[in-house]
């Protein structure tokens, strides 16, 4: 769906640029073109990352997603920097008034509506699947929402101030490039944390603890470690049980804890459960 929306917007804005003018529209189309290539690349990485664990990759292939997200984010920032420099230099070579049609602002406004709908849908799926790469790609759509909004605002201002429409158009293009840089750096930072095993949000720890305590025989939990890699996660948890419990019963409880954790959080690939004796007031 996202790719279809992007292709439609790119074609619409390219045609609009040639017939209506406006460098803000052109830069908006270029940004969408970059995101189109990024989205296609993401589809390939998500496909590979979803492969199950194998002998050489016992924890699965989930890290390919933050790797892909990191690459896409850096690409966005670098291209944004290049466009920022190019448009900044061109600003001083632009005449105050340029041949821009009065209706030009409507085209990026239509793009705003289409992109915002797509962004919200993609972000919903990304959060549901705990996919950092898909979230990075969703951010690209939000970039394009603001890009198109800036382009529309710049061209609308140019409509009311035709004597300065050339400069206003360039200012809009520069603002779009600056936003690409900012959001590209932000997305790269988020994916970097994934690759460096940053501690996930506290709600995941609460989810794991609650699931473990649902098992009959688990009196308390102690240490919980969570490692996320792309949409997948590995959980390491210490549970406390009756110290007089048999080995067989303790093993059965660990299996039940593993099942409950994966039931509560389906993205968990594996759960390592350690048994500890429970003594009241020892914490």
Buried (B, 14 or more C-beta within 10 A) or exposed (E): EBBEBBEBBBEBBBEBBEEBBBBBBBBBBBBBBBBBEBBEBBBEBBEEBBEEBEEEEEBBBBBBBBBBBBBBBBBBBBBBBEBBEBBBEEBEEBEEBBEBBBEBBBBBBBBBEBBBBBBEBBBEEBEEBBBBBBBBBBBBBBBBBBBBBBBBBBBBBBBEEBEBBBBBBBBBBBBBBBBBBBBBBBBBEBBBBBBEEEEBEEEBBEBBBEBBBBBEBBBBBEEBBBBBBBBBBBBBBBBBBEEEBEEEEBEBBBEBBBEBBBEBBEBBBBBEBEBBEBEEEEE
